[in-house]
Amino acid sequence: MTALDGIQVPLARPVLSAAEFTDWFRVIGDNVRRVIRGKDEVVDLALTCLLAEGHLLIEDVPGVGKTSIARAFAMSLGAVCQRIQFTPDLLPSDVTGVSVYNQRTQEFVFRPGPVFASIVLADEINRASPKTQSALLEVMEERQVTVDGVPRPVPRPFMVIATQNPVDMEGTYPLPEAQLDRFLMRVAVGYPAHAAEVDVLRGQDGRPVLGALSPVVDASHVHAMIATAARVHASEPLHDYIVHLVAATRRLPELRLGASPRGSVTLLRAARVWAAAAGRDFTTPEDVKAVAVPVLAHRLLLTPEAQVSGQTAKSVLERVLATTRVPANLDG
């Protein structure tokens, strides 16, 4: 047994009760919030993404705490974290690893790249060339890297937290649609509120705040939370509702690309975690709506006409959410 924040949880328990899941969700989130001030929703969404076994894309201007979020999560989980600084001259082998020839043994030896970690921080991912960005495609989907024809699994849990600057900033490349689709969520941090920024300044006493964080869970707890969320009930009418939402994005004249079937799957996974965090063992349409924008908006591509008229993927998706009928037996 282990005791953290007064909660007793066995180290190797496959499934948690609803109350235990909620408590652990709070414990992890509160620990991250010691560093990330005034961004409760961003922290909760990032944790939801982790427990849904997805990857997170954080897009915002420099200096708002994108990198700190990834590092705070890694330290809270006691997980191995590797940081990759994406630059224009970064090579795919710098990400995945490379086989080198050992003259003493006369054999090739694989040297793993930084992608072999539980949490991979891909910093400023859109500053690298598309060829290097694509080095992450296989590992994000299949949790393995193939080098010289040999598949090599990465640790579990595994999560890529990528940060990117807005694509209109100098020296950036747009992420390919195939890569965007592999991110379960995209969130924006935004500037902190006045009180939160004052609080950040007040805490600058010469000690690194991130260095003060200690792990509050280990891999076995994360595995138990993932297993618990996967068992949250989702009814057939809820499945039908999710498919209606996603299919609606494929028919809109404002969009030249709607959400893929992967979007439906990841939306359900995220909604299950959101429901578990609320202490329920069943999923509702409100859970789906709560995570729909961060899960689906980055998968949508607007037509040039829609962009000129000032529409955004978020505004289009919010209209879909407002107009898609919720099955009567699921309402409320």
C-alpha positions in Angstrom: 0.0 0.0 0.0 1.0 3.6 -0.5 -0.3 6.7 1.2 -0.4 10.0 -0.7 -2.4 13.0 0.5 -4.2 10.6 2.9 -5.4 8.2 0.2 -4.6 4.5 0.5 -4.3 2.7 -2.9 -2.6 -0.6 -3.6 0.3 -0.3 -5.9 -0.8 -3.0 -8.3 -4.6 -2.7 -8.5 -6.0 -3.1 -12.0 -9.2 -1.1 -11.5 -10.1 1.7 -9.0 -13.4 2.6 -7.5 -15.1 5.8 -8.8 -14.1 7.7 -5.6 -10.5 6.5 -5.8 -10.2 7.6 -9.5 -11.6 11.0 -8.6 -9.3 11.4 -5.7 -6.2 10.5 -7.7 -7.3 12.8 -10.6 -7.4 15.6 -8.1 -4.1 14.7 -6.5 -2.2 14.8 -9.8 -3.9 17.9 -11.0 -3.3 19.8 -7.8 0.4 18.9 -7.9 0.7 20.3 -11.4 -1.2 23.4 -10.4 1.5 24.2 -7.9 3.5 25.3 -11.0 0.8 26.1 -13.6 -1.2 28.9 -11.9 -4.7 29.9 -13.0 -5.1 27.3 -15.8 -7.2 24.7 -14.1 -9.1 23.6 -17.3 -5.8 23.2 -19.3 -4.4 21.0 -16.5 -7.6 18.9 -16.4 -7.6 18.5 -20.1 -4.0 17.5 -20.2 -4.5 14.9 -17.5 -7.6 13.6 -19.4 -5.5 13.2 -22.5 -2.9 11.2 -20.6 -5.5 8.8 -19.1 -7.2 8.4 -22.5 -3.8 7.2 -23.7 -3.5 10.1 -26.2 -1.1 12.8 -27.1 -1.4 16.5 -26.5 -0.6 19.5 -28.7 -0.2 22.8 -26.9 -0.3 25.8 -29.2 0.4 29.3 -28.0 2.8 32.2 -28.1 6.2 31.7 -26.4 6.5 32.3 -22.7 3.1 31.2 -21.4 4.2 27.9 -19.8 3.8 25.3 -22.5 7.0 23.5 -21.6 6.4 23.8 -17.9 3.1 21.9 -18.2 4.9 18.9 -19.8 7.7 18.9 -17.2 5.3 19.3 -14.3 3.3 16.3 -15.4 6.4 14.2 -15.8 7.6 15.1 -12.3 4.2 14.5 -10.8 4.0 11.0 -12.3 7.6 10.1 -11.5 8.0 9.2 -15.2 11.0 9.3 -17.4 10.7 12.5 -19.5 12.8 13.3 -22.6 12.8 16.7 -24.2 13.4 17.1 -27.9 14.1 20.6 -29.1 12.8 20.7 -32.7 15.0 22.8 -35.0 15.2 23.1 -38.8 18.4 20.9 -38.8 17.0 18.1 -36.6 17.1 14.7 -38.3 14.6 11.8 -37.9 17.3 9.7 -36.4 17.8 12.3 -33.7 14.3 11.5 -32.6 14.0 7.7 -33.0 17.6 6.6 -32.5 20.1 5.0 -34.8 22.1 1.7 -35.2 25.9 2.2 -35.0 28.6 -0.2 -35.9 30.6 -1.6 -32.9 34.1 -2.4 -34.3 35.0 -4.5 -31.2 32.0 -6.9 -31.6 31.6 -6.3 -35.3 27.9 -5.8 -34.9 25.4 -3.0 -35.2 24.1 -1.7 -31.9 20.9 0.3 -31.6 21.2 3.5 -29.6 17.7 4.6 -28.6 16.6 8.2 -29.2 14.8 10.4 -26.8 11.5 9.1 -28.0 12.0 6.1 -25.7 10.5 7.7 -22.6 7.1 7.7 -20.9 6.6 11.4 -21.6 8.2 12.9 -24.7 8.3 16.7 -24.8 8.5 17.7 -28.4 9.3 21.4 -28.0 8.4 23.8 -30.8 7.6 20.8 -33.0 6.6 23.0 -36.0 10.1 24.5 -36.3 11.4 21.2 -37.7 11.0 20.1 -41.3 8.0 17.9 -42.2 10.3 14.9 -42.7 11.5 15.1 -39.1 8.0 15.7 -37.8 6.9 12.5 -39.6 9.4 10.5 -37.4 6.8 10.6 -34.7 3.9 9.2 -36.8 4.5 5.5 -36.1 5.3 5.8 -32.4 2.3 8.0 -31.7 -0.1 5.5 -33.3 1.5 2.2 -32.6 3.7 2.8 -29.5 6.7 1.4 -31.3 9.6 2.6 -33.4 10.9 0.6 -36.4 14.6 1.1 -37.1 16.4 -1.0 -39.7 13.3 -3.2 -40.0 13.2 -4.0 -36.3 10.1 -2.8 -34.3 11.1 -1.5 -30.8 8.3 -0.8 -28.3 8.4 2.3 -26.1 7.5 2.4 -22.4 3.9 2.5 -21.2 2.3 4.8 -20.3 3.5 6.8 -23.3 2.5 10.3 -24.2 3.9 12.9 -26.6 3.3 16.5 -25.4 4.2 18.7 -28.3 4.3 22.5 -28.1 4.1 24.7 -31.1 4.1 28.4 -31.8 1.3 29.9 -34.0 1.9 29.0 -37.6 2.0 32.6 -38.7 5.1 33.2 -36.6 8.5 33.3 -38.4 10.4 30.0 -38.9 7.5 27.6 -38.5 6.2 24.8 -40.6 2.5 23.7 -40.5 2.0 20.2 -39.1 0.8 17.7 -41.7 -2.9 16.7 -41.4 -1.9 13.0 -40.7 0.2 14.2 -37.7 -2.5 16.5 -36.4 -5.0 13.7 -36.4 -2.7 11.6 -34.1 -3.0 14.2 -31.3 -5.9 13.4 -29.2 -6.2 17.0 -28.0 -5.0 20.5 -28.9 -5.2 23.2 -26.2 -4.1 26.8 -25.9 -2.7 28.0 -22.6 -3.3 31.7 -23.0 -2.0 34.6 -20.9 -2.6 34.2 -17.2 -5.1 36.4 -15.4 -3.7 39.3 -13.5 -4.0 37.7 -10.1 -2.4 34.5 -11.3 0.5 36.4 -12.8 1.0 38.3 -9.6 1.0 35.0 -7.8 3.7 33.7 -10.1 5.9 36.7 -9.4 5.3 36.3 -5.7 6.7 32.8 -5.9 10.0 33.8 -7.5 12.2 33.6 -4.4 15.3 32.2 -6.2 14.3 28.5 -6.1 13.1 26.7 -9.2 9.4 25.9 -8.7 9.5 22.9 -10.9 12.4 21.5 -8.9 10.2 21.5 -5.8 7.7 19.0 -7.3 7.7 15.4 -6.1 6.0 12.4 -7.7 2.5 11.8 -6.3 1.9 8.6 -8.3 3.9 5.9 -10.1 3.3 4.0 -13.3 1.1 1.4 -11.6 -1.3 4.1 -10.5 -1.5 5.5 -14.0 -2.1 2.1 -15.4 -4.9 1.5 -12.9 -6.5 4.9 -13.8 -6.3 4.1 -17.5 -7.9 0.7 -17.0 -10.7 2.3 -14.8 -11.5 4.9 -17.4 -11.7 2.3 -20.2 -14.4 0.5 -18.3 -16.7 3.5 -17.9 -20.0 2.6 -19.5 -21.0 4.2 -22.8 -24.4 3.2 -24.1 -25.4 2.5 -27.7 -27.4 5.8 -28.0 -24.3 7.7 -26.8 -22.2 5.9 -29.5 -24.8 7.0 -32.1 -24.7 10.6 -30.7 -20.9 10.8 -31.1 -21.0 9.5 -34.7 -23.7 12.0 -35.6 -21.5 14.8 -34.2 -18.4 13.7 -36.1 -20.4 13.0 -39.3 -21.9 16.4 -39.2 -18.4 18.0 -39.6 -18.0 16.1 -42.9 -21.0 17.7 -44.5 -20.5 21.3 -43.7 -19.8 23.6 -46.6 -17.4 25.7 -44.4 -15.1 22.7 -44.0 -12.9 21.1 -46.7 -11.9 18.3 -44.2 -14.1 17.0 -41.4 -13.1 14.8 -38.5 -11.9 11.3 -39.2 -13.2 8.0 -37.6 -10.1 8.3 -35.3 -11.8 11.5 -34.0 -14.9 9.5 -33.0 -12.8 6.9 -31.1 -10.7 9.5 -29.3 -13.7 11.6 -28.4 -15.3 8.6 -26.7 -12.1 7.8 -24.8 -11.7 11.3 -23.6 -15.4 11.5 -22.5 -15.0 8.3 -20.5 -12.1 9.8 -18.6 -14.0 13.1 -18.0 -16.9 11.0 -16.6 -14.6 9.0 -14.3 -13.0 12.3 -13.0 -16.5 13.4 -12.1 -17.0 10.2 -10.0 -19.3 8.4 -12.4 -19.1 5.0 -14.1 -21.2 6.0 -17.1 -20.8 8.6 -19.8 -23.2 11.4 -20.7 -23.6 13.8 -23.6 -22.3 16.5 -21.3 -19.0 14.7 -21.0 -18.8 14.5 -24.8 -19.5 18.2 -25.1 -17.0 19.1 -22.5 -14.1 17.6 -24.4 -15.4 17.9 -28.0 -13.6 21.2 -28.9 -10.1 20.2 -27.8 -10.5 16.7 -29.3 -12.0 17.6 -32.7 -11.3 21.2 -33.6 -7.7 20.6 -34.7 -8.9 17.9 -37.1 -11.0 20.3 -39.1 -9.8 22.3 -42.1 -11.7 25.4 -43.1 -12.3 26.4 -46.7 -10.5 29.6 -47.8 -13.9 31.4 -48.0 -14.7 30.4 -44.3 -11.4 31.7 -43.2 -11.9 35.0 -45.0 -15.3 35.4 -43.4 -13.6 35.1 -39.9 -14.9 31.7 -39.0 -12.8 29.3 -36.9 -12.8 25.5 -36.4 -13.9 26.2 -32.9 -16.9 28.3 -33.8 -18.0 25.8 -36.5 -17.7 22.9 -34.1 -19.6 24.8 -31.4 -22.4 25.3 -33.9 -22.5 21.6 -34.6 -22.7 20.8 -30.9 -25.6 23.3 -30.5 -27.6 21.9 -33.4 -27.0 18.1 -33.1 -29.9 16.5 -31.3 -29.2 14.6 -28.1 -31.1 11.3 -27.9 -34.1 11.8 -25.5 -33.1 8.9 -23.3 -29.6 10.5 -22.8 -30.6 14.1 -22.2 -29.6 15.6 -18.9 
